[in-house]
Amino acid sequence: MRIERKLLIVEDEQSEIDNVSKFLPKLSISFKAVKTLSDAFHALATEAFDYLLTDLHIETKAGFDRPDGLKVIENAREQQPNLIIVANTSDPRADIWNEALKAGAQHFIRKPLLKSDELVIAFSLAKERKLLTGKLNKNTSPTGLWSKYAGTYPHGIVIDRLT
């Protein structure tokens, strides 16, 4: 039995979502696509994902100083620390790519994606970078979705008090 991986796509252009989604079935990757920051934050807080592919210019367009896709990356790192994150945009500025990497993306890929191999290579390199930097903990759940509660509830969440 093959375990299917799950990808969150954060992209405001339907044509890009359609483009990426056509590669995913043959890669055994299911996906959820969202088009807004608030939908992305909600998905990251309520669902477990293995991968994140986020556009850097979601609700803003190229030319703004701080692309809002960086907020998605930062939120993803907080909500799901083991998530493998790849940022993408058609914006050619190298400083945008560097900002994505500083925010927590492990790799960057230019739009449009033309082949499934590009996606496979991008996520493979992203995972390798995360492993090499020691930011992927092999001993936690794949997504790390609930790891932010570990400090508050080191022995688990209390359901009922003993009397």
Salt bridges, closest charged atoms under 4 A:
GLU11 OE1 - LYS111 NZ 2.92
ASP12 OD2 - LYS61 NZ 3.08
GLU47 OE1 - LYS6 NZ 2.91
GLU47 OE2 - LYS32 NZ 2.48
ASP55 OD2 - LYS111 NZ 3.16
GLU74 OE2 - ARG66 NH2 2.57
ASP91 OD2 - HIS57 NE2 2.90
ASP91 OD2 - ARG93 NH2 2.74
